[in-house]
């Protein structure tokens, strides 16, 4: 007979992850920024990070959701910086 330990914990983590992913379903939010104003860009990055924390911050200790939320924040940060750079380049044409 094989005894497996930790299934209760895994099931709890999966249920939490499911609830967190439901919270992320749909539109996450909208941020606006001035591509020529670094403080505006930083504020947009902070705002999207705050939105993610509002949606799934309660699950930050979950081993599935915690890293996912941090990865989402980094991806949105990079995306905002890239969009600002593109907007500045278009403005210089």
C-alpha angles and dihedrals in degrees: 000000000000119000118204119200128197100037092122090056092046092049091050091050092049092049090050091048090051092052091047093050090050088054089055094049114112129010112354097199144282128264128185129199143169106245090210094053115075092195090055090050091049090048090053090050091050091046094054090046089053091049091053091048091050091053101042107004090109088065097046092118091055107107091224101042101036095063091038091055092049091049091049091052091051093047092050090046091054091045093052092048091049093048090049091051091048091049091051091050092050089049090056094054 
